[in-house]
Amino acid sequence: MNAQLPIPDKPLNVLVTKTLTLSDVSAEEEAMIAEAAGPGAVVTIVDSPKEGVDYAADADVILGITPKWLFEAAPNLKWVHATASGVDMFMYEDFIDSDVTLTGEKGLVGGHLADTAFGLLLALTRRIKTAIELGPEGWTLENREMMRFSEIELEGLTMGIVGFGGTGRHLARRAVAFGMNVRAIDAFPVPPSDGVTEVEGMEALDELVGVSDVLAVGLPLTEETRAMCDYEFFRAMKPTAIFLNVTRGEIIDGPGLEQALREGIIGGAALDVAPIEPLPADSPLWSFDNCVMTPHTAGASQYRGRRNLERFCRNLVALREGRDLEGVVDKQAGF
């Protein structure tokens, strides 16, 4: 999706709100923003969106997160560049219906998420989770045999990827390196890459769910995808298949996943996200040997903040030159 805003007729006023994925802005990075924003630009950097309210009235552009109360304080706002890969927090009616353009990390985030995804997958298939939990007891003959006789090799297995965006493409690249066969589907026509020769449409979902040994769901959170991975979804998977999700936990129906694991109708679950976050200590998901989880930390990378900041600066220049912006979000579609 392309977006081209009118060339500004006055110096830009840029408000930067620090967030979890942009926790600091160095003096060098501030200078980089100022240079990209052009002569006479005003760049204000605050420690949180809350602190941005006092400066929002004059802002043309915001880099960060824009809750409804910050949006309402910014009547001159024309463009927001998000410091988050998921943009469901922007999907309130006033923002969706406004003329404000939304861009973000779309297509940039994926490598570090895929790293965690494969770490979780290997923790299950190679019984690394079991070995760590057993500690010294893992060296007993009984436990060593239990692990050796139940370990799974990924080579030759099929990974099905539902949603072939940045994370999906990086997952495919790693799966191919492990010798896996990869099939991918997406709701929109997107080019194949990274070992996927054809990206099929969502009409192939049922078939993909049924043939995948590892089923990775990387869809954005929308009203259509919320809780789509329910008990019936899991029941259609192979009884040995592993469900993998490192993007949006609300796509999972919690009771449905719990029931599927309890009844053994899937082989396991590898999750960086949960149906409810933080996942309560009494959640049954903690009790399953074939469920491994990290606490929504896959989004971290030493490169992430700078990578997105560089895109933002490229977009500032594009705005001043009347060119299309990168990473444009379709607000009506929600991603």
C-alpha positions as CSV (number, residue, x, y, z in Angstrom):
1,M,0.0,0.0,0.0
2,N,1.4,3.4,-1.0
3,A,0.8,6.8,0.7
4,Q,1.9,10.2,-0.5
5,L,1.1,13.2,1.7
6,P,1.1,16.8,0.6
7,I,4.5,18.5,0.7
8,P,4.6,20.5,3.9
9,D,4.3,24.3,3.4
10,K,6.1,25.1,6.7
11,P,8.8,23.6,8.8
12,L,7.8,20.3,10.4
13,N,7.0,19.8,14.1
14,V,8.0,16.3,15.1
15,L,7.1,14.7,18.4
16,V,9.0,11.6,19.5
17,T,7.6,9.6,22.3
18,K,9.8,6.9,23.8
19,T,8.4,3.4,24.1
20,L,9.4,-0.2,24.9
21,T,11.0,-0.6,21.4
22,L,12.5,2.9,21.3
23,S,13.5,3.3,24.9
24,D,16.3,5.8,24.1
25,V,17.2,8.3,21.5
26,S,20.9,9.3,21.4
27,A,22.1,12.8,20.5
28,E,23.3,11.4,17.2
29,E,19.9,9.9,16.5
30,E,18.2,13.2,17.5
31,A,20.4,15.0,15.0
32,M,19.6,12.4,12.4
33,I,15.8,13.1,12.9
34,A,16.3,16.8,12.7
35,E,18.3,16.6,9.5
36,A,15.7,14.4,7.9
37,A,12.9,16.7,9.1
38,G,14.5,19.6,7.2
39,P,15.4,23.2,7.8
40,G,13.6,24.9,10.7
41,A,12.1,21.7,12.0
42,V,11.2,21.4,15.7
43,V,12.0,18.0,17.2
44,T,10.7,17.3,20.7
45,I,11.6,14.0,22.4
46,V,9.7,12.9,25.6
47,D,10.0,9.9,27.8
48,S,6.5,8.5,27.2
49,P,3.3,9.1,25.2
50,K,1.8,10.6,28.4
51,E,4.4,13.3,28.5
52,G,3.7,14.0,24.9
53,V,0.3,15.5,25.6
54,D,1.8,18.9,26.5
55,Y,3.5,19.1,23.1
56,A,1.0,17.4,20.9
57,A,-1.0,20.6,19.9
58,D,1.7,21.7,17.4
59,A,2.8,18.3,16.2
60,D,2.6,17.5,12.5
61,V,4.2,14.1,13.0
62,I,4.5,11.7,15.9
63,L,7.0,8.9,16.2
64,G,5.8,6.4,18.8
65,I,2.5,5.2,20.2
66,T,-0.6,7.4,19.9
67,P,-3.4,6.4,22.4
68,K,-6.8,8.1,21.9
69,W,-6.0,10.8,24.5
70,L,-2.8,11.8,22.7
71,F,-4.5,11.8,19.3
72,E,-7.2,14.1,20.7
73,A,-4.5,16.5,21.9
74,A,-3.0,16.7,18.4
75,P,-5.4,18.6,16.1
76,N,-2.7,19.3,13.5
77,L,-1.5,15.7,13.2
78,K,-1.0,14.4,9.7
79,W,1.1,11.3,10.1
80,V,2.1,8.8,12.8
81,H,5.0,6.4,12.6
82,A,4.5,3.5,15.0
83,T,7.2,2.0,17.2
84,A,5.3,-1.3,17.3
85,S,4.9,-4.1,14.8
86,G,1.3,-4.8,15.8
87,V,-0.9,-1.8,15.3
88,D,-4.2,-3.0,16.9
89,M,-3.7,-0.3,19.6
90,F,-4.3,2.3,16.9
91,M,-7.5,0.8,15.7
92,Y,-10.0,3.1,17.5
93,E,-12.7,4.7,15.5
94,D,-11.5,8.3,15.6
95,F,-8.1,7.4,14.3
96,I,-9.3,4.9,11.7
97,D,-11.7,7.5,10.3
98,S,-9.2,10.4,10.3
99,D,-7.0,11.5,7.5
100,V,-3.9,10.8,9.5
101,T,-1.5,8.4,7.8
102,L,-0.1,5.5,9.8
103,T,3.2,3.9,9.0
104,G,5.5,1.6,11.0
105,E,7.7,-1.4,11.1
106,K,5.7,-3.4,8.6
107,G,8.1,-5.7,6.8
108,L,11.0,-4.8,9.1
109,V,10.3,-7.0,12.0
110,G,10.7,-10.7,11.6
111,G,14.2,-12.0,12.1
112,H,14.3,-11.8,15.9
113,L,10.8,-13.2,16.2
114,A,11.7,-16.1,14.0
115,D,14.9,-16.7,16.1
116,T,12.7,-17.1,19.2
117,A,10.2,-19.2,17.3
118,F,12.8,-21.7,16.3
119,G,14.3,-21.7,19.8
120,L,10.9,-22.6,21.2
121,L,10.4,-25.2,18.5
122,L,13.7,-26.8,19.2
123,A,13.0,-26.7,23.0
124,L,10.1,-29.1,22.2
125,T,11.4,-31.2,19.4
126,R,14.9,-31.8,20.8
127,R,13.5,-32.1,24.4
128,I,15.7,-29.2,25.5
129,K,12.8,-27.9,27.8
130,T,12.7,-31.4,29.4
131,A,16.4,-31.6,29.9
132,I,16.6,-28.1,31.6
133,E,13.7,-28.9,33.9
134,L,15.2,-32.3,34.9
135,G,18.6,-30.8,35.6
136,P,21.0,-33.5,37.1
137,E,18.2,-36.1,36.9
138,G,18.3,-35.9,33.2
139,W,21.5,-38.0,33.3
140,T,19.7,-41.1,34.7
141,L,19.4,-43.9,32.2
142,E,15.6,-43.8,32.3
143,N,15.4,-40.1,31.6
144,R,18.1,-40.1,28.9
145,E,16.3,-42.9,27.1
146,M,13.0,-41.1,27.5
147,M,14.4,-38.0,25.8
148,R,16.4,-39.9,23.1
149,F,13.5,-42.0,22.1
150,S,11.1,-39.0,21.8
151,E,13.2,-36.4,20.1
152,I,12.1,-35.2,16.7
153,E,14.2,-34.2,13.7
154,L,12.9,-31.3,11.7
155,E,14.4,-32.2,8.3
156,G,11.8,-33.4,5.9
157,L,8.9,-32.2,7.9
158,T,6.4,-29.6,6.6
159,M,6.0,-26.1,8.1
160,G,2.8,-24.4,7.3
161,I,2.9,-20.6,7.6
162,V,-0.4,-18.7,8.0
163,G,0.3,-15.1,7.2
164,F,3.4,-14.5,5.0
165,G,4.6,-11.1,6.2
166,G,8.0,-10.2,7.7
167,T,7.9,-12.9,10.4
168,G,6.5,-15.5,8.0
169,R,9.3,-14.9,5.5
170,H,12.0,-15.2,8.2
171,L,10.4,-18.4,9.5
172,A,10.5,-19.8,6.0
173,R,14.1,-19.0,5.6
174,R,15.1,-20.8,8.8
175,A,12.8,-23.7,8.1
176,V,14.5,-24.3,4.7
177,A,17.9,-24.1,6.4
178,F,16.7,-26.9,8.7
179,G,15.7,-29.0,5.6
180,M,11.9,-28.5,6.1
181,N,9.4,-28.2,3.3
182,V,7.5,-24.9,3.6
183,R,4.0,-23.9,2.4
184,A,2.5,-20.4,3.1
185,I,-0.8,-18.7,2.7
186,D,-1.9,-15.1,3.0
187,A,-5.1,-13.1,2.8
188,F,-3.5,-10.9,0.2
189,P,-1.5,-11.5,-3.0
190,V,2.1,-11.3,-1.9
191,P,5.2,-12.4,-3.7
192,P,6.9,-15.8,-2.8
193,S,10.4,-15.8,-1.3
194,D,12.7,-17.7,1.1
195,G,12.0,-21.2,-0.2
196,V,8.2,-20.6,-0.7
197,T,7.5,-21.0,-4.5
198,E,3.9,-19.9,-4.3
199,V,1.9,-18.1,-1.6
200,E,-1.5,-19.5,-1.6
201,G,-4.8,-17.8,-0.7
202,M,-6.7,-18.3,2.6
203,E,-8.9,-20.8,0.8
204,A,-6.1,-23.3,1.3
205,L,-6.2,-22.8,5.1
206,D,-8.0,-26.1,5.9
207,E,-5.6,-28.1,3.8
208,L,-2.6,-26.4,5.2
209,V,-3.7,-27.0,8.8
210,G,-4.2,-30.7,8.0
211,V,-0.8,-31.4,6.4
212,S,1.5,-29.3,8.5
213,D,3.9,-30.9,11.0
214,V,4.6,-27.4,12.4
215,L,1.9,-24.8,12.0
216,A,3.1,-21.2,12.4
217,V,0.4,-18.5,12.6
218,G,1.7,-15.0,12.0
219,L,-1.5,-13.1,11.3
220,P,-2.2,-9.6,12.5
221,L,-4.9,-9.2,15.2
222,T,-8.2,-8.1,13.6
223,E,-11.8,-8.8,14.4
224,E,-11.6,-11.7,11.9
225,T,-8.5,-13.3,13.4
226,R,-9.4,-12.8,17.1
227,A,-9.7,-16.3,18.7
228,M,-9.6,-18.0,15.3
229,C,-7.3,-20.7,16.6
230,D,-10.0,-22.5,18.6
231,Y,-10.6,-26.2,19.5
232,E,-12.0,-27.0,16.1
233,F,-8.9,-25.4,14.5
234,F,-6.6,-27.6,16.6
235,R,-8.7,-30.7,16.1
236,A,-8.0,-30.3,12.3
237,M,-4.3,-30.4,12.9
238,K,-2.2,-33.6,12.8
239,P,-2.1,-35.3,16.3
240,T,1.7,-34.9,16.2
241,A,1.8,-31.3,14.9
242,I,3.2,-28.4,16.9
243,F,1.3,-25.1,17.0
244,L,3.7,-22.1,16.8
245,N,2.8,-18.5,17.5
246,V,5.1,-15.6,18.3
247,T,3.0,-12.7,17.0
248,R,-0.4,-12.1,18.6
249,G,-1.8,-14.1,21.5
250,E,-5.4,-13.0,21.1
251,I,-5.5,-15.0,17.9
252,I,-5.6,-18.1,20.2
253,D,-8.8,-19.2,22.0
254,G,-7.3,-20.1,25.4
255,P,-9.8,-22.7,26.5
256,G,-9.6,-24.3,23.0
257,L,-5.8,-24.7,23.2
258,E,-6.0,-26.0,26.7
259,Q,-8.5,-28.6,25.7
260,A,-6.4,-29.6,22.7
261,L,-3.3,-30.1,24.8
262,R,-5.2,-31.9,27.6
263,E,-6.8,-34.3,25.1
264,G,-3.5,-34.8,23.2
265,I,-5.1,-33.9,19.8
266,I,-2.0,-31.9,18.9
267,G,1.7,-32.6,19.5
268,G,2.5,-29.4,21.4
269,A,2.5,-25.7,21.5
270,A,5.4,-23.2,21.2
271,L,4.3,-19.7,22.2
272,D,5.8,-16.3,22.9
273,V,2.4,-14.8,23.2
274,A,-0.6,-15.9,25.2
275,P,-4.4,-15.5,24.9
276,I,-4.3,-13.4,28.1
277,E,-1.2,-11.3,29.0
278,P,0.3,-11.6,31.4
279,L,-0.7,-15.3,31.5
280,P,-2.1,-16.0,35.0
281,A,-0.1,-18.2,37.3
282,D,-3.0,-20.6,37.5
283,S,-3.4,-21.0,33.8
284,P,-3.4,-24.7,32.7
285,L,-1.0,-23.9,30.0
286,W,1.8,-23.8,32.5
287,S,1.2,-27.5,33.4
288,F,1.7,-29.2,30.0
289,D,5.0,-30.9,29.3
290,N,4.5,-30.3,25.6
291,C,3.8,-26.5,25.9
292,V,6.8,-24.2,26.0
293,M,6.4,-20.4,26.4
294,T,8.4,-17.2,26.7
295,P,6.7,-14.0,28.1
296,H,6.2,-12.0,24.9
297,T,9.9,-11.2,24.6
298,A,10.5,-12.3,21.0
299,G,10.2,-8.7,19.7
300,A,13.5,-7.7,21.3
301,S,16.6,-7.1,19.1
302,Q,19.6,-4.8,19.5
303,Y,18.9,-3.6,15.9
304,R,15.1,-3.1,16.1
305,G,14.9,0.5,17.3
306,R,17.6,1.8,15.0
307,R,16.2,0.0,12.0
308,N,12.8,1.5,12.5
309,L,14.3,4.9,13.3
310,E,16.1,4.8,10.0
311,R,12.9,4.1,8.1
312,F,11.2,7.0,9.9
313,C,14.0,9.3,8.8
314,R,13.7,8.1,5.2
315,N,10.0,8.7,5.4
316,L,10.6,12.3,6.7
317,V,12.7,13.0,3.6
318,A,10.0,11.3,1.4
319,L,7.3,13.5,3.0
320,R,9.3,16.7,2.2
321,E,9.9,15.5,-1.4
322,G,6.4,14.4,-2.1
323,R,7.3,10.7,-2.4
324,D,5.5,7.6,-1.1
325,L,6.1,6.6,2.5
326,E,7.4,3.1,3.5
327,G,5.6,0.7,5.8
328,V,2.1,2.2,5.3
329,V,-0.7,0.6,7.3
330,D,-4.1,0.1,5.8
331,K,-6.2,1.4,8.7
332,Q,-9.4,-0.1,7.4
333,A,-7.9,-3.6,7.2
334,G,-6.0,-3.1,10.5
335,F,-2.5,-4.0,9.2
